[in-house]
Amino acid sequence: MSEALQAVVTAAETVHDHPWLLAVAGVILLVVLVLRSPAGGACSSRDPRRTFTSAERAQAFARAGMRCEHKSMFWSRCTNTATQGDHIFPWSHGGRTAMSNQQALCAFHNNRKSGSVPTRMYIIRLQRRRRRYFPPEETARIEWRLGAAI
């Protein structure tokens, strides 16, 4: 019997002896797929206002402590100065032009993000992180579309 066929037979016997392993693998796969999927959904209408005002950008920079809000998966928050107000959920995909959908980014991270739709995990991590540095009167909740928060 070939090695590949032997590996399949061994895996089948393991699943037969321990059927709960299949359920655990299924749950893990489902969780990974949900967290990696883009947040939100299709939106047929766009906010008529495309850009943030200079006062809104200044407020976003101040609540972020004048630092870029990007944080990679394993490293600390970016230390560059925030220079651009970015739609967390892109305007081109139906994201609102509102303070609850704005993040302060440096030029590098804003250009890198471009119009990509963030994953649910990115939004969850951003909301958790914002609780540490946002002023107490500001909400860390991200509302990308009226009434649609993650």
N, C-alpha and C positions, 0 to 999 in steps of 0.2 A: 504494500500500500504506500502511495506517495506521501511525503511529509505534509503537503497541503490538505490532502484528504484526511489524514490522521488528525490534523489540527481541528478540522471541521467536526469530525466524529467526537473528539474529546470535548469540544465546546458544546455540542448537542447533549452529550452525557451529563455535563456539568449543569446545564439548564434543566435537564430532566430531573436530576437529583435535587436541585435547588431552584425551583420555579420563581421564588421571590426575587432572585437576582435580576430576572428579566423586568419585573415591575420597578425595581430600584433604578435600573438603567433607563427605563422609559421615563420615569419622573425626572431624572437628571437631564436627559435630553430635552424634555419639555421646558424645564426651567431655563436651560441655556438658550433655547430658541426664543423664548419670550423676552429674556433680558437683552438678547442681541438684536431683536427686531427693531425697526425704526419706531419711534414714538408717534402717537397720533394716527391719523388716517387721511384719506383723501378729503380735500376741501374744495368745494366748488366756488367759493367766493374769496376774494382777497381784501385785505384792509386797504382802503383807498389811499392812506398815507404810507409812503414807502420808507422815509428816513426819520430818524430820531432828531428832535430839536437839539440845539446846543445845550439848553438847560437840562434836558433829559440825559444827555451824555454826561454832562458835568455831575449830575446827581448819581448816575451809575458809577462813575469813577470814584466819587467820594464814598459811596457805600461799600465799594470794593477796596477801600484804602489805597487808591491810586495804583493798585497792582493788577496785572493781568489775572483773570480768573481761571485760566486754563490749568489743568493738572493732569499729567499723564497717569497711566494706570499704576505705576509703581513708584513714581518720584514725587517730590513736593511741588507745591504750586509755583508757577512761573514767577520769577522775580522782576521781570521787565515792567516798565511803567505802562499802564493801560492808556492807549491812544485812540481806540476805536470802539464804538458801541455796536454790538453785533446782535442780530436776532438769533436767539437760541434755536428756536424752530424757524427755519428760513421763511422770509416773506414770500419767496417764490413758490413755496409749498403750502401757503395759506397761513403762515404765522402772523400774529398781530404785531403792530408797531406800538407796543406798550411796555411800560417799565417792568412788568412781570414776565416779559419775554425778551429782556435785554440783558446781555452780559458785557462786562468791560474786558476787552482783549487787547493785547499788543498787536502790532501790524503783522508780525510773523504768524501768530496763531489764528488771526482772523483770515488771512489769506490762505492758510493751510486748511481751515475748516470750510471756507468758501460757502457753497450752498448745500452742504451735506446735511441730511436729517440726522439728528443725534439719536443714539439708542436710548431705550428706557433706562438702562444702567447708567449712562452718562448723566441723564437728568436727575436720577435719584442721588448719585454721588455729588452733583453740583448743589442740590438742595441741602444735603447733609453738611457739606463743606461751608456753605453760606451761613449756616447757623453760628459758626465760630467767629466770623468777622463782620457780619451785617450789624448795623445798629439795632438795638432792641425794638424800636418802633417799626422797623422794616420787616416785611414778610419774606421769607426765603422761598416761598412757593412759586413755582414756575407755571404760569397760565399762558399757554401759547395761542389759544383760541378762546374767545369769550366763553367762560364756563367749562373749559376743557383743561383741567390740570392733571398732572401725572401723579 
